[in-house]
Structures are given as structure tokens and as C-alpha cells.
Amino acid sequence: MKLKLLLLSAALLLAGCASGPSSYQLYAETQKAIAQAHAVTETARFNALAEIAKNGDSAAKVAAVLSIQMGGGSNQRSQQQVAAPETIADTALKWTSVLLPSFTQFYSINRNSAVAMRQSDNQAAIAISTNKAFTDMNAAGHTANSNIASSGFTSNTAGFNAISSQGTAAFNALQGVSVAGFNAMKDTSSAGLTAVTNVGTAGITGVSNTAAAGLTAVTNVGTAGITGVSNTAAAGLTAVTNVGTAGLTATTNIGTAGITGVNSAAAAGFNAATTINANGNTTIQTLGNQSNVNIKTLTDANKEVVNTLANKLTGTTTNTTNTTTTNTTTTTTTGTGN
């Protein structure tokens, strides 16, 4: 009857849980709000990175591109997750799975104890009835013997006393056997009841220990999961930082190499220009010297012609002393190079 009432109460509880308000709508709205907020955040982040990649310097552009490429996975991992709600039926089912075995075991122990007590009572009643039957038989035999002794053997007092003593001894022996049997059955029933109680107590203790061990295992699994998520997030952040640092280092190296190349090219161009200028100065100096020689030669030739004409006209001879002047042109070029 108690079990039927327990099952009926559980059915009414589940029916009440099914008819109550559901929290899945609130869960769905929360998930939707989280997704929308995440989408807005990601849109703003990508717009900012695109603006940096569009208008920033080279290092900022590289960092923005790396952040865009590497940002999707880490942002999804860092997105907040809301656990799905549990219904009251799920909670009731969990408690039922924990409590029902204990109730069943307690009911079995109670019924076994009742059966053992009923068996002990029945055995005690049988022993009492058996003892009473033997007592009545002994009393009847004693009365018959007394009557026979009184009617037939009145003169034989010794024989009567002997028979009376034997009957009394037999009665006492039967009574002792009956009492010993009753005590043995009583002790056996008490031992059986004690054993059943100990088994029930051990079963309840085992169920309690199992439930505690299960709760401890669930707690350990949850702690390990949280630790794993934290370690994964830290490793992802470290990887993103390392990639960003490597990108910035590569960009810095490329910029340094470019500046070095420009300086080298500028120095080479300046050296080439200096060489061309020096060669031009040498060529100009050579041409100037050659021009001076040519002018001198022409001047000497003209002097000879004039003197010859003058001698012919005047009939005199004119000695012309030629003085050769060498003009030296010195060009000094001062250059500044890296």
C-alpha cells in the first residue's frame, strides 16, 4: 500500500512538473542575445582591423591581417556558453534513481524481518503446544498409574513410589528438553533478525558511499574540464602572441633591409657620380691642354707668316723668340658619401 502511494505521488509530481512553465524559452532567448552580442562585437572588431589594415603603417597592417586570420578560433572558444536548463522531471528522476533502491532495500529488510518474527512465533507456539501435550500425557499417565496403584496395588507402597518417581523424572526430563528447544529456537530467531538488520544497514551504508563517490567523481571531472579549458585558452593566447611578435619582427627586418638597400644604392650612385665627375674633369683638363698646344702652334705659325711678310716688305730679318706657356688647370672635387 505504501509503495502504491509512493508511485502515485511520483506520478502526480511528474504531471505537475510537465504542466508548469518551461525555462527553455528563456534559455533560447539568452543564447540568441549572446549570439547577437558576439556578432556585433566581431563586426566592430573586423571593421577596426580593416580600417587599421587600410590606413595604418606596414607593421600595423601586418598585425591587423594576422589578427583577422587568427582571431576567429580564439573568439569562438572564448564565447560564453550557457548550460541547457534541467526540467524538474530530470531532477526527480535523479533523486528517484538514488532513493528508490534504498526504499526497496528497506522494504525488503522490513518484510524479511516480519517473516522471521512470524516464523519464530509459529515455532514458539508449536513448542508450547508440544510441551503441553507431553505434560498432559504425563499427567494422564501419572493419574492412571496412581489409580491403578490405589485400586490394585494399595499394599505395595514401594512399587507405587517407584512408579511415581519414574513418572516425575520423565516429566522433568521432557520439560527440560522442551525448555531447551524453545530457548534454542528463540536464540536462532534473534540471531537471524540481527543478521538481517546488519545486512540492511550495510546496504544503506553502501548506497550512501556509492552516492558520495559518484558526487566526488563528478566534481573531479568538472574541475579537470575547467582546468583543461583554462590551459587551452592560455596556450591559444600564447600562440597568437608569438605569431604577432614574429610578424612584427619580420616586418621590422624587412623595413631595416629596405632602408639598408636604399642607403647602399644611394652610396653606390654617389660613388658612380663622383667617378664620372672625376673622369669628366680629367677629360676637360686634357682637352684644355690640347687646346693650349693648338693655340700656341697657330700663334707661332702666324708669327712666322707675319715676320716673313714683314721681312719681305722691309728687307730685314726678324728673329722671333717663342715663349711657350703651359696652362695647367687643376680641378678639385669634394664629395660627401655615406
C-alpha positions in Angstrom: 0.0 0.0 0.0 2.8 2.4 0.9 4.6 1.5 -2.4 1.4 2.3 -4.3 1.1 5.7 -2.5 4.8 6.5 -3.3 4.3 5.7 -7.1 1.1 7.7 -7.2 2.9 10.7 -5.6 5.7 10.4 -8.1 3.2 10.4 -11.0 1.4 13.5 -9.6 4.8 15.2 -9.2 5.8 14.5 -12.8 2.4 15.7 -14.0 2.8 18.9 -12.1 6.2 19.4 -13.5 5.0 18.9 -17.0 2.2 21.4 -16.6 4.4 24.1 -15.1 6.1 26.9 -17.0 9.2 25.9 -19.1 12.6 27.6 -18.9 13.6 26.6 -22.4 12.2 29.8 -23.9 14.4 31.9 -21.6 17.4 29.7 -22.5 16.7 30.2 -26.2 16.4 34.0 -25.7 19.7 34.1 -23.7 21.5 32.1 -26.4 20.1 34.4 -29.1 21.2 37.5 -27.1 24.7 36.1 -26.6 25.0 35.3 -30.4 23.8 38.8 -31.3 26.2 40.4 -28.9 29.0 38.2 -30.2 28.2 39.1 -33.9 28.1 42.8 -33.1 31.5 42.5 -31.3 33.0 40.6 -34.1 31.7 43.1 -36.7 33.2 46.0 -34.8 36.5 44.2 -34.3 36.8 43.3 -38.0 35.8 46.8 -39.1 38.5 48.3 -36.8 41.1 45.8 -38.1 40.1 46.6 -41.7 40.5 50.3 -41.0 43.9 49.7 -39.5 44.9 47.5 -42.4 43.7 50.2 -44.8 45.2 53.3 -43.3 48.0 52.1 -40.9 51.7 51.7 -41.5 53.3 48.4 -42.6 53.7 46.9 -39.1 50.1 47.8 -38.2 48.8 46.3 -41.5 50.7 43.0 -40.8 49.4 42.8 -37.3 45.8 43.5 -38.4 45.9 40.8 -41.1 47.3 38.3 -38.6 44.7 39.2 -36.0 41.9 38.8 -38.6 43.3 35.4 -39.7 43.9 34.1 -36.2 41.1 35.7 -34.3 38.1 33.5 -35.4 39.0 30.4 -33.5 40.0 32.0 -30.2 36.9 34.2 -30.2 34.7 31.2 -30.7 36.5 29.4 -27.9 36.1 32.4 -25.6 32.4 32.8 -26.4 30.3 32.3 -23.3 28.2 29.2 -23.2 25.0 28.8 -21.2 24.1 25.3 -20.0 20.7 24.0 -21.0 18.2 24.0 -18.1 17.2 20.8 -16.5 13.5 20.1 -16.0 12.0 19.1 -12.7 11.3 15.7 -14.2 15.1 15.2 -14.7 15.8 16.2 -11.2 13.0 14.0 -9.8 14.4 11.1 -12.0 17.9 11.5 -10.5 16.6 11.6 -6.9 14.4 8.6 -7.7 17.4 6.6 -9.0 19.2 7.4 -5.7 16.3 6.9 -3.2 14.3 4.1 -4.8 17.0 1.4 -4.3 17.3 2.4 -0.6 13.5 2.3 -0.2 13.3 -1.0 -1.9 16.0 -2.5 0.2 14.5 -1.1 3.4 11.1 -2.6 2.4 12.7 -6.0 1.7 14.5 -5.9 5.0 11.3 -5.0 6.8 9.3 -7.8 5.2 12.1 -10.3 5.8 12.1 -9.2 9.5 8.4 -9.7 9.7 8.6 -13.1 8.1 11.4 -14.1 10.5 9.4 -12.9 13.5 6.3 -14.7 12.3 8.3 -17.9 11.9 9.7 -17.5 15.4 6.3 -17.0 16.8 5.0 -20.1 15.0 7.9 -22.2 16.2 7.3 -21.0 19.8 3.6 -21.8 19.6 4.4 -25.3 18.2 7.0 -25.8 21.0 4.5 -24.7 23.7 1.8 -26.9 22.2 4.1 -29.9 22.1 5.2 -29.3 25.7 1.6 -29.0 26.8 0.7 -32.3 25.0 3.6 -34.1 26.7 2.7 -32.6 30.1 -1.0 -33.7 29.7 0.2 -37.2 28.6 2.5 -37.4 31.6 -0.2 -36.2 33.9 -2.7 -38.6 32.5 -0.2 -41.5 32.8 0.6 -40.4 36.3 -3.1 -40.3 37.2 -3.7 -43.7 35.7 -0.8 -45.2 37.4 -2.0 -43.6 40.7 -5.4 -45.1 40.2 -4.1 -48.5 39.3 -1.7 -48.3 42.3 -4.5 -47.2 44.5 -7.0 -49.8 43.3 -4.8 -52.8 42.6 -1.6 -52.3 44.5 -2.7 -50.5 47.7 -0.5 -52.7 49.7 2.6 -52.2 47.5 3.6 -48.8 48.6 7.2 -49.3 47.5 6.1 -50.1 43.9 3.9 -47.1 43.8 6.6 -44.8 45.0 9.0 -46.2 42.4 6.5 -45.7 39.6 5.7 -42.2 40.9 9.4 -41.3 41.0 9.9 -42.6 37.4 7.0 -40.6 36.1 8.2 -37.4 37.8 11.7 -37.9 36.4 10.3 -38.5 32.9 8.1 -35.4 33.3 11.1 -33.3 34.4 13.3 -34.6 31.6 10.6 -33.8 29.0 10.1 -30.4 30.5 13.9 -29.7 30.4 14.1 -30.8 26.7 11.1 -28.6 25.8 12.6 -25.5 27.5 16.0 -26.1 25.9 14.4 -26.4 22.4 12.3 -23.3 23.0 15.5 -21.3 24.1 17.4 -22.6 21.1 14.7 -21.6 18.6 14.5 -18.2 20.4 18.2 -17.7 20.1 18.2 -18.7 16.4 15.4 -16.2 15.6 17.2 -13.4 17.4 20.4 -14.2 15.5 18.6 -14.2 12.2 16.9 -10.9 12.9 20.2 -9.4 13.9 21.8 -10.7 10.7 19.0 -9.2 8.6 19.4 -5.9 10.4 23.1 -5.9 9.8 22.7 -6.7 6.1 20.2 -3.8 5.7 22.5 -1.4 7.5 25.4 -2.4 5.3 23.3 -2.0 2.2 22.2 1.5 3.2 25.8 2.4 4.0 27.0 1.0 0.6 24.4 3.1 -1.2 25.5 6.3 0.7 29.1 5.6 0.0 28.4 5.0 -3.7 26.4 8.2 -4.0 29.3 10.2 -2.2 31.9 8.6 -4.5 29.8 9.5 -7.6 29.4 13.1 -6.5 33.2 13.2 -5.8 33.9 11.8 -9.3 31.6 14.3 -11.0 33.3 17.2 -9.1 36.7 15.9 -10.1 35.6 15.6 -13.8 34.2 19.2 -13.7 37.4 20.6 -12.1 39.5 18.8 -14.7 37.4 20.1 -17.6 37.6 23.7 -16.3 41.4 23.3 -15.9 41.7 21.9 -19.4 39.7 24.9 -20.9 41.9 27.4 -19.0 45.1 25.7 -20.2 43.8 25.6 -23.8 42.8 29.3 -23.7 46.3 30.2 -22.3 48.0 28.2 -25.0 45.9 29.8 -27.7 46.7 33.3 -26.3 50.4 32.5 -26.2 50.3 31.2 -29.8 48.6 34.3 -31.0 51.1 36.5 -29.1 54.1 34.5 -30.6 52.7 34.8 -34.1 52.1 38.5 -33.7 55.6 39.0 -32.4 57.1 37.0 -35.2 55.1 39.1 -37.7 56.2 42.4 -36.2 59.8 41.1 -36.1 59.7 40.0 -39.8 58.2 43.4 -40.7 60.9 45.2 -38.8 63.6 43.1 -40.5 62.1 43.8 -44.0 62.0 47.5 -43.2 65.6 47.5 -42.0 66.7 45.6 -45.1 64.9 48.0 -47.3 66.5 51.0 -45.7 69.9 49.4 -45.9 69.3 48.6 -49.6 68.3 52.2 -50.2 71.4 53.5 -48.4 73.7 51.1 -50.3 72.1 52.1 -53.7 72.4 55.8 -52.8 76.1 55.4 -51.8 76.8 53.4 -55.0 75.1 56.1 -57.1 77.0 58.8 -55.3 80.3 57.0 -55.9 79.5 56.4 -59.6 78.6 60.1 -59.9 81.9 61.1 -58.2 83.8 58.8 -60.6 82.0 60.2 -63.6 82.8 63.8 -62.4 86.5 63.0 -61.9 86.7 61.4 -65.3 84.9 64.4 -66.8 87.4 66.8 -65.1 90.3 64.8 -66.4 88.9 64.8 -69.9 88.2 68.6 -69.7 91.8 69.2 -68.4 93.2 67.1 -71.3 91.1 69.0 -73.9 92.2 72.3 -72.3 95.9 71.3 -72.5 95.5 70.2 -76.1 93.7 73.5 -77.0 96.5 75.5 -75.5 99.0 73.5 -77.6 97.0 74.0 -80.7 96.6 77.7 -80.0 100.3 78.0 -79.4 101.1 76.2 -82.6 98.7 78.5 -84.6 100.2 81.6 -82.9 103.7 80.6 -83.7 102.7 79.9 -87.3 101.0 83.2 -87.5 104.1 84.9 -86.1 106.3 83.2 -88.7 104.0 84.3 -91.5 103.9 87.9 -90.2 107.6 88.0 -89.8 108.2 86.6 -93.3 105.8 89.1 -94.8 107.4 91.9 -92.8 110.9 90.9 -93.9 109.8 90.8 -97.5 108.3 94.2 -97.2 111.2 95.8 -95.3 114.0 93.6 -96.5 115.1 92.9 -92.9 115.3 89.7 -91.0 113.4 89.4 -87.7 114.3 86.7 -85.2 111.3 85.7 -83.2 111.7 84.2 -79.8 108.9 81.9 -78.9 107.9 81.6 -75.3 105.8 78.7 -74.6 103.4 78.9 -71.6 101.8 75.8 -70.4 98.5 76.4 -68.7 97.6 73.9 -66.0 94.1 73.6 -64.9 93.5 71.9 -61.5 90.1 70.8 -60.6 89.3 69.8 -57.1 86.2 67.7 -56.5 84.8 67.4 -53.0 82.2 64.7 -52.5 80.3 63.5 -49.5 79.1 59.9 -49.4 77.6 57.6 -46.8 
